[in-house]
C-alpha cells in the first residue's frame, strides 16, 4: 500500500498566488513566512483550509447537500494528500463578549455536569442547605466511614410542615409516635422516653428515634427498613454515627459528643420555607437554557439601563448587575446550589490553579465517587493541567474571552485545539506567537510541537524568528506584496534558509547580529535622541482585573511603551480602564463595548481633545464594508463615475454606483456583497461567489459605465498601490490611498471585505484612517475632525495594542515611520507591544508585572528605556 507523505498543490491561483506548485510534508511543523501581503493567508486559509471545508461538505449525503449552496473549489489545478483541516485564527468568531474561558475550552459543560451530580441544594430564601440523598447512599457512606460504630436512624420534627397535622396525626404530640411503636427521642443532645415528654411544641428540632444498632455490613437490611419507616412517615430522616472524630461536615450533638450525620430523603424541599427543589441536571446550571437562565435578565447577568441623552439626543445604554441573580445569570435555586461550599459563580471565579487544587482534594477525599463522577473530574483536571502548561493557570474560568490580551487569547485557542485530542489532522494557525512576551514564545513552540508529535500536520503563518528557526520545513512567499508577491521564493529547512537571499533570511541574519545593548542606538551606534514629555496624565486608584488601587503617571507627546509578560495587566490598564475613562470625559459618551475597569480621578485631561483605541479587534462595520468605504474613498470614485458621458446620458447619479443601497445598481441576488453565505452548523460559515454577478457586486448595465476604461467593479478590484497610480490626478483620493500605503497596506484590494482582515490588518487600517484624517470620533461639542484639523490639533492620544502583529520585520520600520508622523504632528502614543525592533523607538517605558494574573498588576519601572 502506498502512503501519501505530503500535501501536493499544483497551479494554485487563489488571490495573488501566481500558479504556485509546492509540497507540504505530513506530520511536520511547517512555517509559511514572507512579506505582509505576499500571499501567506491566501495559501494557508483561502486554499488549504477552504479546500478542507469543501471536502467536508462533500461527505454529506445528497439529501443534505441539496439544502446548501454550492461551495467553490479553490483556483488550483490539483490538491492531493489533504487531511481533515482545523483553523485557529487570530480573531475567532465564537469569541463574543459573553464567551468565557471555560466555554471556549469545553470546561463549562463539565462544570455544569459536576454541579448536577455533586452540588448540595441550598435554599435561596433561607440560606439553608437542603440535604438530599437516598437511604442506600447514606448507608454506603456511613459503612465506609463508621464501620463498627453505634448508629441511630431517626426522624427530625423539622421535616414536618408546621401548619397542619400529617396523615399519622400531629407530629408534635407524643401520642402520635407512641401509636407507631416508637419509644425514644433525642432532645438537645440527650435521650428521653417519649412517654415522659408532655409535648414536642417546645422542641421543634427533636429527633424521634426509629432504631439503634451497630454499623456492620450484615445490618444493611435492618438499617434500610428503619430508613423506609422514616421516609414513609416523614419523607426522610437522618443516620447518626458515633465516630471518634466527625467525618461529615454536618454533625449532631449526642450525649456531649458530635456524632456524624447523613441525611436521606425523597422530599426535595427546604425544611424551613418548604421551597420545592427540582432534580438537578446540567442544563439547570446553563445560562443559555430556559431551565437555568435567570427570568429577569435572560441569562446575561446584566440589565440594560437607559441614561439621560448626552449627545445629539441619543440616550446612552449602560448595563447594571441583575438583582434577581446577582450577576450569575442563573435562576435563584441554581445560583444558590453549592459544590464544596462554593456556588457556581464563586466556583468559576476561582483561578484555574485553584480549581485544579480543589478537584485534586475531591479525588483524594474519603467520600465515595461514582465512576461517572471520577471520570468527569479526571477530564477536568487534564484540561486544567494543559492550561497550566500554557502558562494560563492564573486566569479564572468565568473570565470573558473578549477581556483577554492578544497573547492570552492565542494560547486559549491553541489549548482548545490540543484538548480536542485529534490525530491525523491538518492544523492551520495564524501567527500564534503574536502578542506574546519573548519569554512566553517557548511555551507556544512547545504546544506546536505537541500537536505535531500527536500525529498531526501543523502549518503556521508566522514571522517570529524562534518559531521559524524551530520549524521542520519553511515556505517563504514573495518577493514583495500584492501583485508582486504570490511566488515561491524558498522551500526547505531552517539551515538552508540561512544561506538564502530572501527577505526573511536577511531579517533572520540581522536579528542575530543585533544585541540588546544596541536597541537604543542610532546610526553607527550613536545614542538616539529621546523626546521629552510635553505633559502628563495623573491617574489615581486604577482598578481593572488584576490591577487594584494603582496610581500612575503617563507622559504625553512621546512614544510611551507599555511592556511586561502576558497577563501582567497591560491591556487591563490601557484598553479596559484608561481608554473608556478618557472617552467618557473627552467625548461625553461611554465607549462602545463592555468595559469593567475604573479610574477614580484623572488629572491632565484638558491637554487632550480626543482618544482613539488602535487594537486588533475587527473593524466595527457592516458585512459589506471594504477599505474604500472605510476611508471614504468610494464616495469620490462614485462621483467620478457619475460624471462620465455614459452615466450622464442615462441620467445616473453617484447613488447608482453604490452596492449598499437597494435603490442603487447592486446585484439583486447577493445584495451587493458579491458572495452568498452558506450557514454551517458544525463549521464556520462558508462564502461562495454569487453566480448572478460573478462576484462583481453590480448589475451588468452598471458595469458598462467606464471611467478611464475601467468599470466600477474593475476599479474596486485594484490594489491600493494600483489605485494610487490610477488616480494620479485625484489629490484627495491619492492622499487617503497613500495613508494606507504608509501603514503597509498597499497590497490590499479596494473591495477586500473588512471581515476577512487579520487583527494586524484591522489595526493598521485604523492607523491609515488616522494618517488620512478620517476620524471616527467626534468632539463633545458634536463637531467632527477634518483631516487638516486633525493634523494640526496635536490633541489625540492613540492607544495601540500590538501594532506589530502580522508584520514582517521589513514592514515594522514603515510602521515606526507612521508613528513618528503622528508624534511630529503633536499627538501622543501609548503602545503595547513585544517586538524589540519597534520598542527601540520608544521614548518612555512603563513595565508591568512582575508576573501574570494575581502576580501582576503592578508597575515595575517607569522611565526612559534602559
N, C-alpha and C positions, 0 to 999 in steps of 0.2 A: 504494500500500500504506500502511495506517495503522499507525504505530508507537506503542506504548503508552509514555508518558513518565513514568509514575508507578505506584506500587503503590496500589491503591484498596481501602480497607477500609470496609465498611458494617455497622452494627449489631453491633459486637463486644461480647460479653458474657462474656468469659473472666475468671474470678475476680471482682475488684471493678470491672472495666471496665463502665461504665454506657452500653450501647448506643452505643458510640463509632463515629464516622464521620470519616475523615480520609484524606488523600493523602500518600504519602511519595515524593518525586521520585527518579527513577532517576539513577545516576551522580553522586550528590551526597553530601557529608558531612552526615549528619542526626544531631542530638543529641536524645535523649529525656531530659528532666530533670523535676524535681519533688520534692516531699517524699518522704522514705523511706516506702515502703508505699503510694504513690499509684497504683501500677499500671504502673510503667515496665517491670519484668521480665515482667509479665503480657502487655504489648503486644509487647515485643521477642522474648521467648523462648517464652512459652506460646501466642502467636498466630502471629507471623511464622515463627519457626523451627519450631514444631510443624507448621504447615501445609506448610512446605517439606519436612520429613521425610515427612509423609503422602503428598505428591505424588511424592516419590522412590520410596516403596514401591509406588505405583500404577503405576510404569513397569515393575515386574517382570512377567514372564509369569504368567498364571493358574496354571500348574503350580507356580510358586514361591510365589505368594501364598497358596495353599491351606494351606501349612505355617506361615503366620504368623497371629497373632491380628489381628483387625480393629482398625485404628488409627482412633481417633475424630477427627472433624473439629472444629477449634476452634469454639466457640459464636459464630458470626457469620453475618449474612445473606449476605454476599458478600465474597470476597477475590480480586482480579484483578491481573494485572500482576506477579505474584510470580516473580522469577528463582530459580535454584537457590541454596540458603542454606547458609552455613557459620557456625557459632557459635564464638566464642572466649570461654570462660567464665573466671571468676576461679579456680576450682579444677577444672582438667581432670581427668577420671577416669584418664587414662593416666599421670598423673604420680605413679606409685607410688614406693616407696622405692628401687627398683633402676633406674628410668628415668633415663638420663643426658642431658646437654645434646646430645651427638652423636646419640643415638637420637631425641630429640624433633625435631631439625632435619633428620633424614634424612642426617646426616653419617656415621653408623656403618656403614650399608650400603656407602657409597662407600669408607670407610676399609678395610673388610674386603676389598673388591674390589682396592683398591690394594695391600694386603699380598699378596693371592693372585697378583697379576701381577708385583709388583716386589720383594718381600722375598727375602732370602737365607736359605735354611735354615741352622739353627745347631744343632749337637748339644747337647742339654740336659745330657748327662753329661760330655762332654769340653770343653765351651765352645769348640768349634771350628767355623768356618764350613764349610759344605758347598756348594761352588760347582757349581751345576747350570746347564748351558747346552748347546745343540746346537753342532755344529761349524760349521754355517752361520751362526748368530748370532755365534759367535766371529770368523769371517772378516769378517762385515759390520762389526762394531765395530772390528776391527783395521784394516780397509781405510779406515775413516773417520778414524782417529787415527794410523795408522802407515804411510801410503802411502809407497812407495819405500824403506822401511826394510828392513834384514835381519831375517828371521824364522826361527824354529825351530819345528818340530812334534815334540813329544816325549811320552814316557810316563813317569809317576812310579812308582817301585817302591813308594811308599806306597799306591798303589791296589790292590795285590795282597794278599789275606789272608795273614797270616804262618804259618798253621797247616799248610797242605798245598799241594803243587805244583799249578799250573794245568794246563789241557789241553796247553799248549805245553811243559811241563816246569817245572823250578824257576826262577822269575824271578830268583833271586839267583845263579844260575850264568851266567857269561859265555857258556858254550857254547850256552845256550838262545837267546840273541839272535843269536849268530853263525850259528846254523842258520836264523834268519829273515832273514838277509841284512842285518842291521843291524850297523854297524861302529863307531859313535861314541857317546860318552856324556858327560854333564856331571856332575862330582862337585865339590861345594863351589866352584862358580863357575868351574871350569877344565875344558877339553876333554881327553878321553883316548880312546885307541883301546881298544875293548872287549877285544881280544886281549891288551892289556897289563895288564888287571885280573885279579887272581887270584880274587877273589870280591866279590860285592856285599853280603855279610853285614855287613861293617863300614861300608857306605854305604847305609843304608835309604832315604835321601832323594835317591838318584841319579836322574838323568833319562836315559832311553835315547832318543837322537835318531833320528827317522824320516826327516826331510828338512830341508834347509836351502836357502833361496831368498830372493828379494827380493819384498816385498809389492807386487804390482800386480794390477789387476783381471783381466788375462788369465791370471793364475796361479790363478784360483779353482778350476779343476778339479783341478790338481795338489795344492793345499792340502787340498781336501776328500777326495781319495784318500788322502793321508797321514793325515788325521784318521780316515778309515774304518779304516785299519790299526790305529791306536791304540785305537779303540773296539772292534774285533774282538778284539784281544789283551788289552787291559787294562780294557775297559769305559769308556774315556775317556782324555783327555790334556790337554796344555797347549800353547797357542800363545804363543810369546815373540817380542817385537819390540824391536829396538834403537832406541828413541826418544831424542831429545836430553834430554828430561826425562820421568819416569814419567807416564803418562796414565791409569793404573789404580791402584786402591787397593792391590792386591797385586802385588809385584814379585819378580823372581828375580835373584840375583847372577850375572852372566856376565862373566868377564874384567875384574873390578873395576868393572863398571858395573851399574846397576839397570835390567834390562830389564822392560818392561811385560808383563803376562801375562793371558791369557784362558783359563779352564778350560772344557772341554766334556766332557760325559759323558752316558751313558744309564743310569748307575748312581746312584740317589739314596740314598746311604748314607754314614755317617761314615767318613772314611779311617782313623780310629783304632780305634773300637769297632764299626764296621760296622753301626750302627743304621740300619735302613731308614727312609727319609723318604718319606711319600706325596706325591702330586701335590697342590699347594695349590689349594683352591677357596675362595670367600668363606665358605661355611658352616664351613670348617675354623677360621676365626677368630671364630666366633659362640659366645657363652657359653650361648645358648639352644638350640643344635643338638647332637644326640648326637655329631656329627662333631668338634665343637670343645670341648664342655663338659668341664671337669675331672671325672674319675670320682669323686673323693673328696668334693668339695663341690657337685657337680651344677651348676657354673657360677656359684654365688653368691659365691665367693671367701672365704666365711666358714663356719666350722664351729660349730654350736651347742654350748655347753658348760654343763652344769648345775653350779650352785654350791650351797653349803650353804643350807638354808632359813633365811630371816631374818624372816619374818612369817607367823604363823598356819600354820606348817608348809608354806608354799608355796615351792618352790625358785625361785630366780632363774635366768633363762636369759640367758646372755651369749654373745657370739659372738667367736671369735678367728680370726685370719687362717689360711687353709688352708696347710698346709706343702707340699702337693703342687704347687700352682700359685702360691704366694706371693701370693695375693690377686687374681691376674689373672682367675681363673675359667676359664682355658683349659687344654687338655691341655699337657703339658710341651713337646712338639715345637712346637705353635702359639705357646706363650708365649715360646719361645726364638728364633723367627724374627725377623729384623731388617730394617727398611727404613731406609736411610741410617744404619745403625748404631744404630737405636732399635727396641726391642721394641714390641709392641702396647701394653703397659701404659705404657711410657715415652713413646710417641708420643701417647697420649690424655691423658697428664699434663701435656703442654705447654699453655701458654696459646694461645688461638686466634690471637693475633697472631703467636706463634712458629710455629705450624703454617702460617700464610699465608706467612711468610718462607721456610720450608723448602720449600714447594711451588713458590714462585717460583724458588728456586735450582734445583729439579729441572727446571723448564721452560727455564731459561737455561743448563743444563749442556750439555756436548758429547755426553752419552750419547744415543743414538738411542731415541726413544719410538715405540711403535706408535700408530696412530690411536686405538685404544680407550683406551690409557693417556693420551694427550694430552687426549682429550675428558673423561676421568674427572677429571684434575687441574684442568681448566678449570672443571668443575662444582663441585668442592670450593672452589676459590678464589672463585667467585661467591658461594657461601653464606657463606664466611668474610668477604668484603667487606661483605655485608649485616649481619652481626653487628657488624662494626666500625662501620658506620653507626648501629647501635642502641646503640653505646657498651658492647658486651659482649665486646670482644676480650680482656679480662683474665681471662675465665673459661677453665677447662680443658674439653676435650672430654669427659673422663670424670667431670665433676662431676655428682653426683646432683641432679635437679630438686628433690627434697624438701629439700635443704640451701640452696636459693637464697632470697634475700629476696623479699618480695612484689613489689617493683619489678622485680627481675631476672626473676622467673618470668613476669610480664606481658609484658615485652619479648621473652622467648623465644617466647611464644605468638604475638605479633604477627609476629615474624620467620618463624616456621613458616608462618603464613598467607600472608605475602607471597612466600615462597620457592616456594610451590606454583605460582605463575605463572598462576592462574586469571583469566579475564576474564568480564564479563557476569554476575558472581556477587554475591549479597547477603551481605555480611559483617556479622554482628551481634556487637558487642563489649560486654562488661560491665565498665565502669569501668577502661579501660586505663591511666589516669594514677594509679590508686591505688597507694600505696607508693613513689611517685617523689618525689625532691627537686625543688624548684621549678625548678632549673637543668636538669633532665632532661626536663621535660614538653614542651619544644620538640621533643625527639627523637621522642616519641610522636606529636606533631602532624605531624611530617614523614612518619612512617610511615603515618599515616592518610590524609594527602593523596596519598601514593604509591599506596596501594590504590585510592583514588578515581580518580586520573589514569590508572591502568591499565585503566580502563573498568568498574570495579565500583561498586556501590552500597554505602555504608558507613553503618550505623546504630549509634550509640554511646549506651549508657546512661551518663550522666556527670554529675558535679557540679562538675568543675573549671572555674573561670572562664575560663581561657585557651582551653580547647577549645570551650566554649560560645560564646565570642566569635568563634572562628575558623570556626564551622560555616557551611555554606551554608543550612541550614534547621533550625529549632528547634521541637520539640514539647514542650510542658510539660503534665503531667498534675497533677491536684489536685482541689480546692484543699487537701485535707488527706490523711490516710492512711486505709487500710481502707475502711469503708463510706462515709466522707465524701470519698473520692478517686475515681479512675477516670473523671474527666471531663476533656475537653479544655479547658484554660483559656487556652492560647496556641498559635498555629502561625504561624511567619513567620521573618523574618531577624533577626540579632542587633541591628541598628539599631532594628527595630520592637520588640524585646523591652525595650530600654532605656526605652521610653516606656510600657510596660505596667505594670499594677498587680497583679503576681503575686509569689509568694514568692521565686522565682528572680530576677526583675527587681529586687526590693528588696535581695536579698543582693548582687547584682552592683553596684548603686549604692553600697551601704555599703562593699563591699570596695575600691572605687575611692577612697572618701573616707579610709579608714584608711591611715595611714602606718606604716612600720616603727618610727618613733620612739615611736609611741603604743601599741605592742604590750604593754608592761608598765605601762600607765597604767590607773588605776581610773576611777571616775566623775568627770566634769569634769576629767579629766587628772591627778588626784591619783595619787601613787605607790602601787602595790599593795604591801601588807604581805606580805613573803615569809616562809614558815615556816622555822624553824631546824631543822636535823637533830637528831634525838633520839639518834642513834648512827651508827656506821659499819661497813661491811663492808670489811675489808682483803684484797684479792686479790693473790696473787703468782704469777708465772710462768703467765700465761694463754696457752694455745696452742689455736688454733681457726681452721682455714682460713688466712686471710691475717694472723692475729694470732699473733705469736711472742714469747714471753717477756715479755708485758706485765704490769706492776704497776699496780693501780688501787684507789682508794678510792671506795666508793659510799655516799651518805648514806641513812639510814633515817628514816622518819616524815615524808617530804616527797614531793612530785611531782618525780621526777628524770627529765628528758627526755634521751633518747639520740638525738642527731641526726647528720647527715652525709649525703653523697651515697650513692646506692645502690651496694652492693658495698664500702663503706668498712669493714665489719666489725661493724655494729650487731647484726644477727641472729646472726652468729657468736659475738659476745660474750654476748648475752643468752640466746638460745634454744639454742645449741649447746654452751655452756660453763657459764655461771652457773646456769641452771635445773637441768640434770641433776646438777651438783655439789652444789647445795643440797638437791635432792630426795634424793640418796643419804644426806646427813648428817642431814637432818631426819626422813625417813620410813624410813630403813634399807633401802630398796629402790631398784633402778635405775629411773629414769624410763622410762615406756613410749616406745618409739621407738628409732631408731638415732642415737646422738649420738657424734661423734668428737672433741669438744673436751675439754680437760682444764685443771684448775687445781691447781697444786701445793699451795697452802695457802690457807685462808680463815679469817680471824680475825673474831670478832663474830657467829658463827652462833647463839650462845646467846640473842641478842636476838630471835630469831625462833622461832615454833612451826611454821609451815607455809610453803610456797611454792606458788604456782599460776601456771601459764602461761596467758595470755589471748591466744592467737594466732588466726589466721584459718583454721587447719586445720579441716576438718569435725569436728563433734562425734563422738567415738567412741561409737557406739550401734548398736543393731540396726536393720535396714531398716524395722522398724515403729515406731521411736521417734518421738515427737511432743513438742512443748513441754509438754503436760500431764503426760506421764510423766517427762520430764527434770527438771522442777521438783517432782515428787511431788504434783501436784495431782490427778491422775486417781484415785489411791487414795481420796482423800476424796470425790470425785464418785461413785465406785462404791459407797462406803459409804452415801451419801445415797440412791442408787437402791435399794440393798438394804433400806433401812428403809421404803420405800413400802408401802402396803397391798397393791398388786398383787404385789409381789415376795415379801412375807411369805406371802401366800395360796398362792403356788406353791413356797414353801419355798426360795427362791433366795438364795444368799449373794452377797457382793460379787464373787466369782470369776466368776460368770456374766456379768458386765458387762465382762469383760476380753477383749480381742481378741488377747492374746499366748499364752494357754494353750489347748491343744487341748481341755481339759475345760470351757472357758468357752462363751460364746454367740457365738463368732465365726463368720463365714461359712465354710463348709467349702471353697468353691472358691478364694477368694483368701487364705484363712487369716488373715483379719483385716487385710489390707493395704488393701483397698478398690480395688485395681488389679491388673492382670495385666501382668507384664513380658515384653515381646517382645524376644528376643535378636537383635541385628542384627550381621552380620559387617562391614559397611562403614561403618556409622554408630553413634552411641551407641544404647544400648538404648531402646526405646520403651515408654512406660507407657500402657495403655488401661484404662478403668474396668471394674470387674468387673460383668458383666451380671446376675449372680445377686443380689447385694445392692445393686446400683445405686450402689456406692461408699460405702455406709454402714458397712461392715466387719462388721455383725452380722446374725444371723438375724432374720426378720420378727417372731417372737414376742418376742424380746428388745427390739426397738424399740417394742413395745406398752406396756412399762412406762414410766411418765412421772413425772418429778419437776417440780412446778410447771408441768405441762402441756408439758414438754419431754422427748423421748426421749434416750437416751444419745448417739445419733448427732447429734441436733439440738443438744445441748449442746456436743459436740466441734466442730461447725461454727461455733460462735460465735467472734468475735474476742476477743482479750484484753480490750479495752475493754468489749465487750458482756457478757462473763462477769463482769467486775468489778462491773458494775451488777446482774447477775442474782443473784449470790451475796452480796447486800448484808448478809445475816445470818450469813455464814460467815467468821469473822475469819481463820482460818488460810488458807483459800483466797484471800481477798482480799489478805492480806499478800504472798503469793507472786505473785499476779497484778499487784499494784501494783509489785513489783520489775521485772517485765517492762515495765510502762508507764514506769517511771523510766529504763529502758535504751533507751527509744524503740522498743519492740516491741509497742505496744498494738494495732497493726493485724494482727498475726499471728493465724491461726486456731489454736485449741487442738489441732486434728488435722493441722496442717501438717507433712508429713514433714520430718524434720531433714535428710534427704539433699538436699533441694532448696534449702536455705537458702544464701544467699550467704556469702562469707567474713566480711563485716562483720556479718551477722546471727548467724552462729555465734558470733562473738566476743562480741557483745552479749548473747546468750543465756547465755554463761558468766558475764558480768558480772551479769546478773539472778540467776543462781544464787548468786553471791557475796553480792549485796544481800539475798537472801532467807535466807541462812544455809544453803543447800543445798551442802554441801561434798562434793566427790568424792575428797578426800584423807583419810587417816587419820593420826593421830599414830603415832610409832614404838611407843608403848605399845599401840596397837591400838584406842584409843577414838576414836569419831567425833565431830566437831564438831557441836554443836547450834547452832541459829540464835542463841540467846541467848549461848552461849559464844563464838561466832564474833564477834558484835558487841562483846563486852566484852574479848576477848582482846588485841587490839592487837598481834598477833604474826604477821601474814601479810604476806609480800612478794608483791605482784601484779606479774607481768611481762607488760606489754601490748605487742603487736606490731601497729601500725597500727589502733588502735581507732576512728579517724575514718572508716575505709573504709566506703563505702556510705551515708554520712550526708549529708543536705542541710545547708547552712550553718545552717538554723534548728534542726536537731537536735543540733548539736555542743554548744550551751550546755547541753542536757539531759544529754549525756554528761559534761560538766565537772561538773555537779551531782552525778552518781553518783560520780565520782572524789573530789570534796570530801567526800561522805558517808563513803567508805572511809577517807579521811585523818582525818576527825574522829573515827572510831571507833578510831584509833590504828594503822592499818595503814600500809604503805609501798608506793609505786608507782615502778616503772621503766617508762617509756613510750617506745617507738619510734614516731615519727610525723613527718609533714612538714607537717601542717595548721597554719598560723600562728595561726588563731583558737583552736586547742586548746593550742598550745605557749605561748601567752601566760599560761596558768595555771601554768606550771612554776615551781618554787622553786629548782631546780638544773639545770644543763645540762652534759652531757658530750658534746663534739663529736668525732666520729671522722673520720679522713681521713688525709692531705689529699685523696686520690683513691680510685678503686676498685681492687680486686684487690691486686696486689703493691705498688701505690702507696698503699694504705691500711693499716688495721690499727694505727693509732697514735691516741693521744689528743691532739687539737689544743689543747683547752682544757677546763677543768673548774671550775665555779663558778656563782654566781648569774647568771641571764640578763642579757645586756647590752642 
